[in-house]
Amino acid sequence: MTGTLVNVAAIVAGSLIGLVLKKGIPERITGSILKVQGVAVIVISLNGIIGAMFRADVQTGILHDSGGLLLLVSLVLGCLFGELLRIEDRLNSFAKNIEGHFGASDFSKGFVAASLFFPIGAMAVIGPLYDGLMGDTSVLLVKSTLDFITSIVLASTLGFGVLFAAIPVFIIQGSLTLLAEGIYPFVSATLLDLFCMTGYAVVLCIGLNFAADAKIKVGNLLPALAIPVVYYFMLA
């Protein structure tokens, strides 16, 4: 689990730096940075969605897309299950308890956004699997560098909650590393594309909340991440 531990340390270190920087940034500037940050998250998300959904024909160069209907179904069903389970409300309740203990305001926004942003993407899946199977931490070291920079930016605008996003990263990636031998044979390129397609769509909602104050309950979309996986194994 060396790679995951380095990744967690990078997020913690970056968050602490971001929190120090936040103290010197006026609130009006923080608001502007958050909106611009939202635009960047939207662009990154769209790039991830397009990369997962579209393929160019080698001979003609024509783009072919797949998975659009599955994406729609995943988001709708995920939202339905999330609303019924009241995931967002439970996350906010957890956040309020943390805020009470540490005196940190706006914990929920930073925690939810960062907890979804860091574990999404191919590197968050392949990296832990390589670490568990071959002791190869190279993918997670690259991810750690990216997460270090991202956590500085997120914590400087969203605050204390970003620091605690290291916990779900440790749990998710650590579990993948420990279970790597059993999981790896089932992780195909197609499955990764389906998972990333939906994951980046959820991250896109985070960007919309930042940039346009869309008020999407992103926490309630978490079940959407499981639906492409279930779909894939049902057809396998």
FENQUI-V417978 format. One record per pair of residues at least 6 apart in sequence whose C-alpha atoms are under 6 Angstrom apart, sorted by the first residue. I is the first residue (numbers start at 1). J is the second residue. D is the distance in whole Angstrom. If there is no record, write none. Layout:
# FENQUI-V417978
i->I j->J d->D
i->I j->J d->D
This chain:
# FENQUI-V417978
i->3 j->137 d->5
i->3 j->140 d->5
i->7 j->144 d->4
i->8 j->166 d->5
i->10 j->144 d->6
i->10 j->148 d->5
i->11 j->147 d->6
i->11 j->148 d->5
i->11 j->151 d->6
i->12 j->163 d->6
i->14 j->148 d->5
i->14 j->151 d->5
i->14 j->152 d->5
i->15 j->151 d->5
i->15 j->152 d->5
i->15 j->155 d->5
i->15 j->163 d->5
i->17 j->152 d->6
i->18 j->152 d->4
i->18 j->155 d->5
i->18 j->156 d->4
i->19 j->155 d->6
i->19 j->156 d->5
i->21 j->156 d->6
i->22 j->156 d->4
i->30 j->157 d->6
i->34 j->210 d->6
i->35 j->210 d->5
i->35 j->211 d->4
i->38 j->207 d->4
i->38 j->210 d->5
i->38 j->211 d->4
i->39 j->211 d->6
i->41 j->207 d->5
i->42 j->204 d->5
i->42 j->207 d->5
i->45 j->200 d->5
i->45 j->204 d->5
i->48 j->200 d->6
i->49 j->197 d->5
i->49 j->200 d->6
i->52 j->193 d->5
i->52 j->197 d->5
i->53 j->65 d->5
i->53 j->66 d->5
i->54 j->64 d->6
i->54 j->65 d->4
i->55 j->63 d->6
i->55 j->64 d->5
i->56 j->62 d->5
i->56 j->63 d->4
i->71 j->198 d->6
i->74 j->224 d->5
i->74 j->227 d->6
i->75 j->224 d->5
i->78 j->221 d->5
i->78 j->223 d->5
i->78 j->224 d->4
i->79 j->220 d->5
i->79 j->221 d->5
i->82 j->220 d->4
i->82 j->221 d->6
i->83 j->220 d->6
i->87 j->219 d->6
i->87 j->220 d->5
i->88 j->219 d->5
i->88 j->220 d->5
i->92 j->108 d->6
i->95 j->107 d->6
i->95 j->108 d->5
i->99 j->105 d->6
i->107 j->160 d->6
i->107 j->161 d->4
i->110 j->158 d->5
i->110 j->161 d->4
i->110 j->162 d->5
i->111 j->161 d->4
i->111 j->162 d->5
i->111 j->165 d->6
i->114 j->162 d->6
i->114 j->165 d->6
i->115 j->165 d->5
i->119 j->169 d->6
i->120 j->199 d->6
i->121 j->196 d->5
i->127 j->139 d->5
i->127 j->140 d->5
i->128 j->173 d->6
i->128 j->176 d->6
i->128 j->177 d->5
i->129 j->177 d->5
i->129 j->180 d->5
i->130 j->136 d->5
i->131 j->137 d->5
i->132 j->177 d->4
i->132 j->180 d->5
i->155 j->162 d->6
i->194 j->228 d->6
i->208 j->214 d->6
i->209 j->215 d->6
